Amino acid sequence: MQRHESLKDHYKFTWEESHILTTLQPRMEELSEVFINEFYDYIWGFGSTAKFLKNQKIIDYHRIKIKAWFVNLFCGKYDLQYFMYLYKIGEIHVRIGLPTHYVNAAFTFVRIFIIKHIEESAKDDETLLREIIAVEKIIDINLDTLTSSYREEELSKFLSLSSFEKIILGGLKKFNSYINFFLAGSLALVAFFAIGLFSYDIYLLFASDIGIEKGILTVLGSLLVLWAAIELIHEEINHLQGKGFAIGAFIMLAMAALIRKVLIYSLSSENGSELLVIGAVIVALAVAYWLVNVKNKAPL
């Protein structure tokens, strides 16, 4: 039995359900323009959609293809040709580097859109239930097929490695995990010392003659460093959970440390040239931080 047939068997997808989807197609074809408009409103909210849909020509082509896929979802003929069509879509996603997260999130919209509209036109509860089950199954089958391209791509890359390369790769992954946990521990230590610095500045504020104005600015600077350290720990936790490495958090910590120096030096008539240099470095770091955020959250 061919793979696409076994896939339908695993989802218990029946001929009756295929027929139900066929009966829904005229209604969904009428809604296809509404669907594509709402679909685009939804995916623009991802934050990096513009990275993949770079100009109007690509957007127009993509709209046509997504609209055709939506209507074809109810074609009723789910044979090898249909699954090859889905697999090619998945290969395109892999080739352009589209994260599977975006695919999964987009399918959530598709699921909600369809169910909402079939509920509006359902004749009775029993019919509605059969339609929802059929829709749920074909959407899950589509999602399974599309994401299989990602799994096969990862597997092919791994199988193409030699035994020695696999050993090196496994060792590097373990070493990387150890380094990440070491980094997390080091950041916790930095936060601990930042608390100590903050406490020491509070002590100096009341127990020395540094002056109330300078003392408050010093305390604020220490608090800023502590805040940046906590933010960095938060980003490292996200990184350990599989999210991207937040270089912006490190830039933020460096800025916080330099701003603390500026706050301290601002009350002194000395070190004027050094203050200018620190100010220039802060501006450069601010620009770098902005560039990192622009890259990670492309404006749409």
ABEGO torsion letter per residue (X at the ends): XBAAAAAAAAAGBBAAAAAAAAAAAAAAAAAAAAAAAAAAAAAAAAGAAAAABABAAAAAAAAAAAAAAAAAAAAGBBBAAAAAAAAAAAAAAAAAGBBAAAAAAAAAAAAAAAAAAAAAABABAAAAAAAAAAAAAAAAAAAAAAAAAAAAAAAAAAAABBAAAAAAAAAAAAAAAAAAAAAAAAAAAAAAAAAAAAAAAAAAAAABAAEAAAAAAAAAAAAAAAAAAAAAAAAAAAAAAGBBBBAAAAAAAAAAAAAAAAAAAAABABGAAAAAAAAAAAAAAAAAAAAAAAAABBBX
